Amino acid sequence: QIQLAESGGGSAQAGGSLTLSCAASGFRYSPPCMAWFRQAPGKERQGVAAIDRAGRANYVESVKGRFTISRDNADDTLNLHMSSLKSEDTAQYFCAARDTPPFGGECHPHVYEYNYSGQGTQVTVSS
């Protein structure tokens, strides 16, 4: 059974840092793409960052230069290091994965492209 379990959420001051982790299990092969999404209250889920097996990453504009996504293919773990946090980063953060190669070969944080996600972990940034 495929499972994605996030950890590391919590509270931080604006300008501070947090690191999220995700443990993936049940995949026959290391997922071609893994990603982080987030959802703020009353808003739609949005992509944050995505990464392929080779470590090539794509970020949404609002987090470029502040967030870093990384993965360890040996144990299918995914991380998101968040720095220079802003109050608008407050949201539930979800780990996601797809088990088929992406169209075009690149992994992008488009919610509709992923068929597995975790239960989420809350990140709250106070100013």
Buried (B, 14 or more C-beta within 10 A) or exposed (E): EEEBEBEBBEEBEEEEEBBBBBBBEEBEEBBBBBBBBBBEEEEEBBBBBBBBBEEEBBBBEEBEEBBBBBBEEEEBBBBBBBBEBBEEBBBBBBBBBBBEEBEEEEBBBBBEBBEBBBEBBEBBBEE
